[in-house]
Each structure stands twice: as structure tokens, then as C-alpha cells.
Amino acid sequence: MNFIYINQNILDNLFYILVSILIYYILLDHGKRLSQYGKTLITACMSIPIILCMKFPIYIDEYCVHDLRQIPFIIGTLYGGWPVGAALLVIILTIRFAFYGFNLLTLTVYIVIFIITALFSSKFKNFNRKNKLNSSILLILFLGILTSFISIVMSDYFRITEAYVFYFIILPPFIIVLALYIIEILKDAIIIRTQMIRLEKMEVVSQLAASISHEVRNPLTVVKGFVQLLKAPDLTQEVREQYIQHVVRELNSAESIISEYLAFAKPALEKVENILINREIGYVIEMIKPLANMNLVTISNQLAPAITRGNIQHFKQCFLNLIKNGIEAMPNGGELNIVSYVNNFDIIIEISDNGVGMNKEQINRFGEPYYSSKEKGTGLGSMVAVKTIQTMNGTLHLTSALNKGTTISITLPVYQEDHSGK
């Protein structure tokens, strides 16, 4: 095999493809609004390596220039279906003819690739990972052989050399298997993390349910007692009214606890609204007090009124996780103090406990997925809290000392409504 004209652009082509795949999943994972435009996103991300591969091709010999543009084209069509494939086909042909001029052979070859891949994509999506990898090898081998045969028939100048066989027939299956394997791993990672976050929330919900059941039982016991007293025949109307007021008050207390629990347990809507920080944190404190009582933890708070912007349920989930962590850091009981105050245009919220504390490594890894200082923890509760604060343009700072306690300081921007139009 003559390597005189071969250069390093094959590695460049592979780099363009793999980086574009990573960018696609980063955008898909972190840009929640972008997820609803999946086909547009994959079209954009796959078109970039197509253009770059054509711009920096692989020089096989002095008469033959090749590149890996068909890899992102096939990947986009397999995962996005015929609409994505059609868009990528237009992009390929437009750029190809702009760079090198019109060529009937190129037009025919890529239309054939598009039709076969688009027809196969509907079955491909239902395959498991192993079948996807195996079928992609067979598909690209078949397309390589078929398009080579078409090229021989349509062109008198086309020649199949050893270099051509290596770059156009042998190499693409290895590259597409690598690319698809990375895609499947990234997909599974996103799905698993989403499921783990849900499981983390369900664990919190189950713990709250156990503790709230005790808290609800108390007012119900009081109600039961006063209902029994109401049966007495010699009660005056004034005493009867007092008993009824006690019953109503205790029922309202039980209803409030259950309502807060259900509001937390239901799925959060993706909307941004004004958050009255002192009120919402107050709700969280009331909701988690039963769990604190079970762990012999006293919660004190001093909350300054302030407004910020964000998703209320995500905000509650965030502080529920942080407060719950503080309670669990005091296995033998203790005091959890929550203070908030306004500093210029920021609201600062401090959550302090006098529990077991954290070492330097635990502090540095706080909020890292799947890392937890608890024996059965997943670390996702802290990760969700950190991510929520970042989404709200806030910051989280943590200070801790072993066997002395931990203080978490959260800074959020204060939202000031514009009253100029009133």
C-alpha cells in the first residue's frame, strides 16, 4: 500500500464526529428546552462534522480524495429518521457541489445511501445496543460495497485500490461502531441519572410519609377525643362551640401537613415564577418537622422576606434535600438553624447544624453525582440542590469541621419588580 499521499486528516475527521456527538448530548442533557427540538438539534450537530470532513478530506492518492462525511450522515438518519436524513442530504450535496462542483455520481451515491438508511432507521430504533452495533456494521459494509459498484458502473475513471478498500470499506465499520457505542453509553447515562433522581425523590417522599403519619395522628387523636366529648348530653352551647373550634383547628393542621406533602410529591411543572423565599422555606420547615422530631432535631429559623425567580417546586426540593442532609448529619439529635438576610441585591440563606461535619474531600465533592458521605446515599439529592441553585443564578458555599458541624450558605439574586408602569 502506498502511503505517500496519506495525511493525518483521518484523525481530524474522527475528532469532528466524536466531538459533535458529545456536544449533542451535552446540549440535550443541560438544555431542557432544546430537548423538544431533538431532530433540529441532531441535524445541526451532525451537519458540522459533515462540512468539516469535506473541508479537510483524506488524500488517498493523487487521483482520489476521500472523507468520512457518510458516518455522521448515516448516524443522523438512523437516530433522526428520514426528516433528519433529508436535511443532511441537502446539506451534503449543497456543500459538496459548492466545494467541488456538480457531480452526477455523488448525487446518485448519496441518494442511494439516504433511501436505504432511512428505510432501515425505523427498525434500528427498536433494537437493543448489541443489535444496533451489529446492524450498523452490516449496513455500512453493504452501503460501501453497493456505492463502489455504482461508481464502477457510472464512471470510467473510478478505480478500486488497496487504499480505497481500507478507507472506504474496512475503516468505516470500526468508526461507526465506536460512534454508536459512545452514543448508546451517553443515552443510558442520561436515562439512568434521570431515574436515579426520581428514586432519590421517592426516597425522600417515603421518609416524609413515615414521619408525617405520626404528625397527622396527633391532631386526629385530639379530634377523636373532642368528638367523644361532644356526645355528652349536658354540654352548654358555649362549651360545644369551643370543642368544635378545637376540632376544626386540628383538622386544618392535619390538612395543611397533607397538602404540603402532596404538593411536594407531585411532578414539578417547568415554569419560572416569583418565589417568596421566607414563605416557601417556611413551608419546607413545617413539612420536614415530623422527620426532625423523629430524629430529636430542633429546627429554629429567622427568615427575612425577599423574592427571587425560579421554579417553586424545584426550590422546595432543593431546600428539602439540604435540610434533610442537616438532620441526618445529627444522628444523636441536635439543633438546625436556618437564617436568611438581604445583602445589597442578594438574599443569603444559611443552614447550620452541629452534627458530624465533613472532611476536606467530602466538602470538595459535595454535589458530585453518585458521591455521598452517607452509607446508603446516592449523592443525587445534593446534586439536584446544587444544580437548582445554579439554574437560579445562585451560588452555594460550604464550610464544615469534623464533629463540630456544617454551614451551607446559599446566595440567590433578589428579584425586584418594576413598578414604573404602575
N, C-alpha and C positions, 0 to 999 in steps of 0.2 A: 504493500500500500504506500502510495506516495504522499508524504506529509508536508511537502514543500509549501503548499498554499493554505494549510490549515492554521487557524489562529485561535485565540482564546475566547472568541465571541460565543462559543458554545456554552461556556460557564456564565457569561453575561446573560444569554438567553434564559438559562435555567434560573438565574438570580431574579430576573424580571418576573418570571412566572410565580416563583415561590413567594416573593415579597408581595406581589399583588394579591395572592391568596390570603396571606397574613393580614394585609390591610383590610380586605373584605370582611374578615371575621372580627377584627378589632372594631370596625365601624358598626357591624351587625350587633356586637355584644354591648358596646358602650353608647351607641346612638339609637336609643329606643324608638325614636320617631322614624329613623331610617329603616327599621325592620319592616315597616309596612310597604316600603318601596324596594322589596328584595330583588325583583327582576331588573329594575333600573340600576340598582347598586352593583349586581353581579355583571351586568353589561358594561358598566363604566370600568369596573376593576379588571375585567378580562380584556377590554379593548386596549388598555395601557400596555400590557406586555406584547400584544399583537403588533402594535405600532412600533414599539422599541425593538422587537425581534426583527422586523423588516428593515428598520433603520440601521441596525448593526447585525448583519447576517453572518453566516458561517461560510467561509470561502473553501469549498471542497477542492476545486482545481481551477485552472484559469478559464475554463468554459462553463463551470457550474457553481452557482451560488445557492445556498440553502439556508433556511432558518427554522425555528421551532414555533412558528405562528399557529400551526394547526393544533398544538397542545391546548392553549387557552381557549381556542375556538371550540374544540371538542368538549372541554370541561364546561364551558359556559352553556353549551347546547344541552349537555347531559343533565345538568342541575337546574337550568332555567327553562328547558323546553324549547319548542320551536320559536316562540316570540323573541327570546334572547338570542337564539341561533341566527334568526333572520337579521336582527340588528347587527350582530357581529359579522355576518356575511357581507352586509352592506359596507361596514367599516373596513373589512379586509380588502374587498375589491376596490373601494374608493382610494384607500391609501396605496395599495399595490399599483394601481394604474397611474396614480399621481407620481409615485417614485420612478416607475419603470415603463410606463406607457401601457396601452391596452394590449391584452393577450387572450385570445380565444381559449387556449389550453388552460390557462389559470382560471378563467371564468367557469369552464366546464368542470375542472377538478374540484373546485370549492363548492359548486352547486351540488355535485355528487356527494361530497363529504357532508354537507348540510342536510340533504334529504335523508341519507342513511342514519346519521346520528340523531336527527330529530325524531325519526320513526322509532328508534331504539330507546330514546330517553324516557318514554312513559313506562317501559318495563324496568329500566335501570333504576328509577327512583324507588321501586318496591323491593329491590334486592338488599340483602344484608351486606356488611362490609366485605366479607370474603368474596361473595359473588360479584360485587361491584368491581373489585380489583381484577378478578379473573376475566370478567366480561370485557373490561376496558382494554386488557391486553389483546384479547381476540379481536375486538373492534378495531383497534388502531393498526394491528397487523393486517387485517383484512383490507382496511382503507389504504394502507401503504402499498400493498400488492396491487389492489384494483386501480388506484390512481397511477401507479407506474405503468400498468398495462395500457391505460387510456393514453398516457403520454407517449408510449411507443407507437400506438396506432395513429395518433393525431400529429406527431412531429417526426420529421425525417432526421432531425439533428439530435434528438434525445438519445442518450447512451446511459446504460446502467453499468457503473463502475463499482469497484470494491468500496471506495469511499462513499459512494451514493448509497449502497446497500447498508453500510454501517450507520450513516447519519439519518437516513430516511426510513429504513426498515427495522434495524436492530435497536437503535438508541431510543426512539420514541416510546416503545412499550415500557422501558425502565423508568423513563421520566414521568410518564402519565401515572404509573403505579405509585411512585414517590409522591406526586402531587395529590392524587386521590387519597392516599393513606394519611397525609397531613390534613387534608380537608375533613376526613371522617373523624380523626382524633379531635380536631378543633370543634366539630359539631357535637361530638359526645361530651367534650369538656363543658361546653356551654349548657347542654341539656342536664348533665349531672349537677352542675353548680346550681342551676335553677331549682332542680328537685331538692337538693340539699338545703337551700334557703327555705323552701316550703316546709321541709321536715323540721328545720330549726324553729320556724314559727309555730308549727303544730306542737312541738315540744313545750314551747312557752305557753301555748294555749292550754295544753293538758295540765301543766303545773298550776296555771291560774285557776283552771276549773276545779282542781282539788282543793285549793286554798279558798276559793270563793264559796264553795259549797258549805264550808264551815261558817263563813261570814254571813251567808244568806240564812243558814239555820238559826242563827241567833235572833234576828227580827221575827222570823216565823214562830219561834218558840214564844216570844213575847206576845205576838198576835194571838196565838192559841190560848195563852193564859187569859188575856183580856176578853176573848170571845167566851171563854168559860165563865168569867165573872159577869158578863152581860146577861147570862141566863138567870142570875139571881132575881127573884120577883120583887124584892123590896128596894130596888135601886131608885134613887131620885133621878129626875131628868138631867140635872146638872152633872151628877157623877157619871151617868150613862154617856153624856156628851164628852166628858173628859176621857172615858175609856175608848170611845170611838175615835177621838183625836189621836190617842196613843196608837191605835190600830192602824190608822191611815198613815201616820208618820213612819211607823216601822215598815209598812208595805212599800211606801215611797222609797225608803232606804234600800230595801231589797231590790226594788225595780231599778233603781239607779245603778246598783252594782251589776246587775244582769245586763242592763243596756250598754254599759261601758265595755263589758266583756264581749258582747255580741258585736259591738262596733269595731272592736279590735280584731275579732276573729274573721270578719267578712273580708273578701278581697278588696284591695285598695284601688280606687279609680285614679287614672293617670291625669290628674288635673292640679294646677297650681292656684293657690288661693291665699288669702291673708290668714296668718296664724297668730292668735293671741297667746304668746308664749306662756305667760303665767297661768292662764286658764287651762291650756292643753296639758302642761306639765302637772298642774293640779289634778286633772282628771287621771293622768297616769299614776300619780302617787296614790290616789284613792283606790285605783284598780289593783295596785300591787300591794297595798297594805295587808290584805289577808296573807299573802306569801311572806311578807316581812314578819307578821305576828307569829306565823308558824316557825320562823327561824329565830325568834327572840330578838328581832332587829327593830329599833325605834327610828322612824323617819321624821326628821324636822326640816322645815323649809322656810325660806324667806325669798319670795319671788317678786321682782319688780315688774310692773306692767310694761309690755313692749310688743310690737308687731313685727313679724318677719314674713317672708313669702316662701311657700313650698307646698308639698302635699301633706295634708294634715295626718292621714293615717301612717304615712312613712315616717313623719315626725314623731308620732306616738310610738311606733315600733322601735325607732332609734333610741328614744329615752327609756322605753321599757327594757330594752336589752341592756343599756348601760346601768340602769338602776338595779336590774336583776343581777348583773355581774357583781355590783357592790354588795348586795345582800348575800350572795353566795360566797363572797370573799370573807364573810364573818360567820364561820360555821358554829361558833360558840356564842353568837349574839353580838350586839354592839349598836352603834349609832351611825346612821347615814344622814348626812347633812347636804341639802340642796339649796344653793343660793344663786340668785341671778341679779345682775345690776347693769345699768346702761353706762357705756363709756364712749362718749362722742357719738359716732354713728353705728356703734356695735352694741349688741347685747351679749354679755358674758355669763355663761351658766357653769357653775362649779358643782360637781358631785364628789363628795368626800366620804370615805369610810375609814374605819380604824381596824381593818382586817389584816389578812396575812401579808399583803403587799406583793410587789413584783420585783424580780431582779432585772438587770440591765437588758439581758436578751429578751425577756418577756415584754419589756417596755418597747424595745425596738421592733418586735414582731407583732405588736398589738394591731389588730385589724387585718392581719395576713390570712388569706383563705386557708382553711383546714389546719390552722395552728391554734391551739388552746392550752392554757395552763391548767384547765380542769381535766380530770381523768377521763371523763366521757364527753368532753366538749368537742365541737367541730370547728370553733373559731368563726363560724359564719355569722353569729349574732353580732360580734364586734365588727366584722367586715361590712355587714349591712349598715350598721350605725355610722361607720367612717364614710362609706360611700354616700349615704344620705346627707351627711353634713357637707361633704364636698359638692354634691349636687346643688345644695342651697348656698353655695359660695361661702361656706364657713370653714373654720379650721378646728382641729382637735389637738390639744396638748395634754400630755400625761406625765405626772410626777408621782413617784412611789418609792417606798422604802420597806424592806422586808420586816414583817412583824410590827409595822407601825401604821400602815395604811396607804391608800391611794387617793389621789385627787385628779379628776378629769375636768379639764377646762375647755369648754366649747364656746367659740366665738362665732356669732351669726350677724349678718348685716341687719340693721334696723330699717324697716320699711316705713317711709314717711309718705302718706298720701298727699297728692297735690290738691290743695283746696283753692287754688287760684281761680278755678272756673265757677266757684260757688258764690 
